[in-house]
Amino acid sequence: MSVDADTVRRIAHLARIAVADSEVENLRAELNAMLAFVEQLQEVDVAGVEPMTSVTPMAMKKRHDVVTAGDDAEAVLKNAPQSADNFFLVPKVVE
């Protein structure tokens, strides 16, 4: 795939980027180089390669999922700036 000058101008317009006519040829060459690299990557055989989330193997830290009664309102509201009758008090935002 090759990008021409009109495509560069259209991409710049869609991205809301001001591009001077003197910059179009340079940007066209850069976009073509990027697309050539992507085409080169598509030729790589990745069959049998598992997707990675990091270059170093890591295990996610997990906490135990413990079911509790959940009826400890005092502990829940302990850090609330304002509370009343076991409810959070928040400022009115809608008139």
Order of alpha helices (4+ residues) and beta strands (2+ residues): alpha-alpha-alpha-beta-beta
